[in-house]
Amino acid sequence: MSTKQSILGVWLIERGSGRNLVARCYSEAVKLDMDLIAPFLSATHTFIDKASNETLKTVDTETNRYVWEANDHLLFVMVVSKAARLGHMRFMLEYALNEFMNREVPTNSDIASVLKNWLGSPTKFKHFGNFVDELVTQYEVTDESLVAGKSMDCLEVYSHIFRGIMRVKGGKHKKKAIVERMKGLTEPLMERYPFLTQVPIDVAGIEVLDIDVNNVAYQQLRDSLEELLRLLGKAVREIATPKSYRDMLFDHVMPYVKHDIQRLQTYAILDDVIRYLF
């Protein structure tokens, strides 16, 4: 499983008693006694429910977030990273809770009877625990792949834009001047975005495709690409003539933008192009 985990732990708890039906820990970042904390989670949910006449959905700690889903008899809790997509987490909890009701409650019985007859053995709901493990594993792998795909899309789009900008007319001397100016402008970024130190800047463009998307957080990547676009626009404006700059935009950058407009709109890169190049 990825080291950049979203889901750190899971509890399925009997409301009222606080007994654990299923407890799973997926990260050393959650150093908890899974059985000991279950009654506390149940009591917290009950207190908020009764004291404020509201249903508890999330609780934030300094580093993590607890997400709740409940019915009349069960409480399903996830502890997730604050970077986790909250909508996805809620959907998974709701889905898993429905699966428990379908898998573990016989058609000729009900959940109240199942819980009443359960003696507390941790193996009773072993198969459902395995189902939760598989669900979490699939989510982590799929989510990581989706983020990596988004990152690669953004790198490809910005790479095309950078190459288009560097096709500005002005001869070798001006091209080299733009490169040197850009290197100077980007130097302060290296501390904030150390992965940019390995990215070549030359007369052909900025080789952002060299960035390893598996080792850079998506938002940090996006912020760095936006900064590179802003600074490259600034460097070219300073050195190229106004006519050369305008011709570059309409002869090279905008034809690509029109060709790949769907990705530029999907990732809100079109906004960056308009903001920093026009």
C-alpha positions as CSV (number, residue, x, y, z in Angstrom):
1,M,0.0,0.0,0.0
2,S,1.2,3.6,-0.7
3,T,3.1,5.4,2.0
4,K,0.8,8.4,1.2
5,Q,-2.2,6.8,2.9
6,S,-5.6,8.4,3.1
7,I,-7.2,5.9,5.4
8,L,-5.3,5.3,8.7
9,G,-7.8,3.2,10.7
10,V,-11.3,1.9,10.8
11,W,-13.8,0.9,13.5
12,L,-17.2,-0.7,13.3
13,I,-18.8,-0.2,16.7
14,E,-22.0,-1.3,18.4
15,R,-23.7,1.9,19.6
16,G,-24.4,2.0,23.3
17,S,-22.1,-0.7,24.4
18,G,-19.1,0.6,22.4
19,R,-18.1,-3.0,21.5
20,N,-15.8,-3.4,18.5
21,L,-17.2,-5.6,15.7
22,V,-14.3,-4.8,13.4
23,A,-11.2,-2.7,14.1
24,R,-8.4,-2.1,11.6
25,C,-5.2,0.0,11.8
26,Y,-3.5,0.8,8.5
27,S,-0.8,3.2,9.6
28,E,1.8,3.5,12.4
29,A,0.7,7.2,12.5
30,V,-2.4,6.0,14.4
31,K,-0.8,4.7,17.6
32,L,-4.0,3.7,19.4
33,D,-5.4,0.8,21.4
34,M,-8.2,0.0,18.9
35,D,-10.4,-1.7,21.5
36,L,-9.8,1.0,24.1
37,I,-10.8,3.9,21.9
38,A,-14.0,2.3,20.5
39,P,-16.2,3.1,23.6
40,F,-14.8,6.7,23.6
41,L,-15.8,7.1,19.9
42,S,-19.2,5.8,20.6
43,A,-19.7,8.0,23.7
44,T,-18.5,11.1,21.8
45,H,-21.0,10.4,19.0
46,T,-23.9,9.8,21.5
47,F,-23.0,13.0,23.5
48,I,-23.0,15.2,20.5
49,D,-26.2,13.6,19.2
50,K,-28.1,14.2,22.5
51,A,-26.5,17.4,23.7
52,S,-26.8,19.4,20.5
53,N,-29.5,17.5,18.7
54,E,-27.1,17.2,15.8
55,T,-25.5,14.2,14.2
56,L,-21.7,14.0,14.5
57,K,-20.0,13.7,11.1
58,T,-16.4,14.7,11.6
59,V,-13.9,15.5,14.3
60,D,-10.5,17.1,13.5
61,T,-7.4,16.6,15.5
62,E,-4.1,18.4,14.9
63,T,-3.0,15.9,12.2
64,N,-6.0,13.7,11.4
65,R,-9.7,13.6,10.9
66,Y,-12.3,11.2,12.3
67,V,-15.3,10.6,10.0
68,W,-18.6,9.0,11.2
69,E,-21.4,7.1,9.6
70,A,-24.2,5.6,11.7
71,N,-27.5,3.8,11.8
72,D,-29.7,3.0,14.8
73,H,-27.4,0.2,16.0
74,L,-23.9,0.6,14.5
75,L,-21.3,3.3,14.3
76,F,-18.7,3.2,11.5
77,V,-15.7,5.4,12.0
78,M,-12.6,6.1,9.9
79,V,-9.6,8.1,10.9
80,V,-8.1,9.6,7.8
81,S,-5.5,12.1,6.8
82,K,-6.6,15.7,6.4
83,A,-5.6,15.5,2.8
84,A,-8.1,12.7,2.2
85,R,-11.1,13.5,0.0
86,L,-13.9,13.8,2.5
87,G,-16.7,13.0,0.0
88,H,-14.9,9.8,-0.9
89,M,-14.5,8.8,2.7
90,R,-18.2,9.3,3.5
91,F,-19.2,7.3,0.4
92,M,-16.9,4.4,1.5
93,L,-18.3,4.4,5.0
94,E,-21.9,4.4,3.8
95,Y,-21.1,1.7,1.2
96,A,-19.3,-0.5,3.7
97,L,-22.1,-0.1,6.3
98,N,-24.7,-1.2,3.8
99,E,-22.5,-4.1,2.8
100,F,-22.3,-5.2,6.5
101,M,-26.1,-5.2,6.8
102,N,-26.4,-7.2,3.6
103,R,-23.6,-9.7,4.4
104,E,-23.8,-10.2,8.1
105,V,-27.6,-9.9,8.9
106,P,-29.6,-13.0,7.8
107,T,-32.7,-12.4,5.9
108,N,-34.8,-14.0,8.6
109,S,-33.3,-11.8,11.3
110,D,-32.4,-8.2,12.1
111,I,-29.3,-6.3,13.3
112,A,-30.6,-6.0,16.8
113,S,-30.9,-9.8,17.1
114,V,-27.4,-10.3,15.6
115,L,-25.8,-8.0,18.1
116,K,-27.8,-9.4,21.0
117,N,-26.6,-13.0,20.2
118,W,-23.0,-11.9,19.6
119,L,-20.8,-12.9,22.5
120,G,-18.0,-10.5,21.5
121,S,-15.7,-12.9,19.7
122,P,-13.4,-11.0,17.3
123,T,-13.6,-13.8,14.7
124,K,-17.4,-13.5,14.3
125,F,-17.1,-10.7,11.7
126,K,-13.7,-11.8,10.3
127,H,-15.0,-12.0,6.7
128,F,-16.4,-8.5,6.8
129,G,-13.0,-7.3,8.2
130,N,-11.3,-8.8,5.2
131,F,-13.8,-7.1,3.0
132,V,-12.9,-3.7,4.6
133,D,-9.2,-4.5,4.2
134,E,-9.7,-5.1,0.5
135,L,-11.9,-2.0,0.1
136,V,-9.3,0.2,1.7
137,T,-6.4,-1.3,-0.3
138,Q,-8.3,-0.8,-3.6
139,Y,-9.1,2.8,-2.7
140,E,-5.5,3.6,-1.9
141,V,-4.1,2.1,-5.1
142,T,-6.8,3.6,-7.3
143,D,-6.6,7.0,-5.6
144,E,-2.9,7.1,-6.0
145,S,-3.2,6.2,-9.7
146,L,-5.8,8.9,-10.3
147,V,-3.6,11.5,-8.7
148,A,-0.5,10.4,-10.7
149,G,-2.6,10.6,-13.8
150,K,-3.7,14.1,-13.1
151,S,-0.2,15.1,-12.3
152,M,1.1,13.7,-15.6
153,D,-1.7,15.5,-17.5
154,C,-0.7,18.8,-16.0
155,L,3.0,18.2,-16.7
156,E,2.2,17.5,-20.4
157,V,0.0,20.6,-20.7
158,Y,2.5,22.9,-19.1
159,S,5.3,21.4,-21.1
160,H,3.6,22.2,-24.3
161,I,2.8,25.8,-23.2
162,F,6.5,26.3,-22.1
163,R,7.7,25.1,-25.4
164,G,5.3,27.4,-27.2
165,I,6.4,30.4,-25.2
166,M,10.1,29.7,-26.0
167,R,9.4,29.8,-29.7
168,V,9.2,33.5,-29.4
169,K,11.3,35.2,-32.2
170,G,14.4,37.1,-31.3
171,G,17.5,35.1,-32.3
172,K,19.9,33.0,-30.2
173,H,21.1,35.9,-28.2
174,K,17.7,36.8,-26.9
175,K,16.7,33.2,-26.3
176,K,19.8,32.7,-24.2
177,A,19.0,35.9,-22.3
178,I,15.5,34.6,-21.6
179,V,17.0,31.3,-20.2
180,E,19.4,33.2,-18.0
181,R,16.8,35.5,-16.7
182,M,14.4,32.6,-16.0
183,K,17.1,30.8,-14.1
184,G,17.6,33.9,-12.0
185,L,13.9,34.3,-11.4
186,T,13.4,30.7,-10.4
187,E,16.3,30.4,-8.0
188,P,14.1,31.5,-5.0
189,L,11.7,28.7,-5.8
190,M,14.2,26.0,-5.3
191,E,13.9,26.0,-1.5
192,R,10.1,25.8,-1.6
193,Y,10.0,23.3,-4.5
194,P,13.3,21.3,-4.3
195,F,12.2,18.9,-7.1
196,L,12.6,21.8,-9.5
197,T,16.4,21.7,-9.1
198,Q,16.5,18.7,-11.4
199,V,14.4,20.4,-14.1
200,P,16.4,21.8,-17.1
201,I,15.6,25.2,-18.4
202,D,16.9,25.8,-22.0
203,V,16.0,27.5,-25.2
204,A,13.5,24.7,-26.0
205,G,11.5,25.2,-22.9
206,I,11.3,23.9,-19.3
207,E,11.6,20.1,-19.1
208,V,9.0,19.6,-16.4
209,L,8.3,16.1,-17.7
210,D,11.5,15.1,-15.8
211,I,9.6,15.6,-12.5
212,D,8.7,12.3,-10.8
213,V,5.0,12.6,-10.0
214,N,5.1,9.8,-7.6
215,N,7.3,11.8,-5.2
216,V,5.6,15.2,-5.4
217,A,2.3,16.1,-3.9
218,Y,-0.3,17.1,-6.5
219,Q,-1.0,20.6,-5.0
220,Q,2.6,21.3,-4.6
221,L,3.2,20.3,-8.2
222,R,0.4,22.6,-9.4
223,D,1.6,25.5,-7.4
224,S,5.2,25.1,-8.8
225,L,3.9,24.9,-12.4
226,E,1.8,28.0,-12.0
227,E,4.8,29.9,-10.6
228,L,7.0,28.7,-13.6
229,L,4.4,30.0,-16.0
230,R,4.2,33.3,-14.3
231,L,7.9,33.8,-14.2
232,L,8.5,32.6,-17.8
233,G,5.8,35.1,-19.0
234,K,7.6,37.8,-17.1
235,A,11.1,36.9,-18.4
236,V,9.9,36.8,-22.1
237,R,8.0,40.1,-21.7
238,E,11.2,41.8,-20.4
239,I,13.4,40.6,-23.2
240,A,11.3,40.0,-26.4
241,T,9.8,42.9,-28.3
242,P,6.0,43.5,-27.8
243,K,5.4,42.3,-31.4
244,S,7.4,39.1,-30.9
245,Y,5.6,38.4,-27.7
246,R,2.2,38.9,-29.3
247,D,3.1,36.8,-32.3
248,M,4.3,34.0,-30.0
249,L,1.0,33.9,-28.1
250,F,-1.2,33.8,-31.2
251,D,1.1,31.7,-33.4
252,H,2.2,29.0,-30.9
253,V,0.6,29.1,-27.5
254,M,-3.0,29.7,-28.4
255,P,-3.2,27.1,-31.2
256,Y,-2.1,24.5,-28.7
257,V,-4.6,25.8,-26.1
258,K,-7.4,25.5,-28.6
259,H,-6.3,22.0,-29.5
260,D,-6.1,20.8,-25.9
261,I,-8.8,23.0,-24.4
262,Q,-10.5,20.2,-22.6
263,R,-7.5,19.4,-20.4
264,L,-6.8,23.1,-19.8
265,Q,-10.3,23.6,-18.6
266,T,-10.5,20.4,-16.6
267,Y,-7.4,21.4,-14.6
268,A,-8.1,25.2,-14.6
269,I,-4.8,25.8,-16.5
270,L,-6.6,28.0,-18.9
271,D,-7.1,30.5,-16.1
272,D,-3.3,30.6,-15.5
273,V,-2.6,31.2,-19.2
274,I,-5.0,34.1,-19.3
275,R,-3.8,35.5,-16.0
276,Y,0.0,35.3,-16.6
277,L,0.4,35.6,-20.4
278,F,-2.2,38.3,-21.4
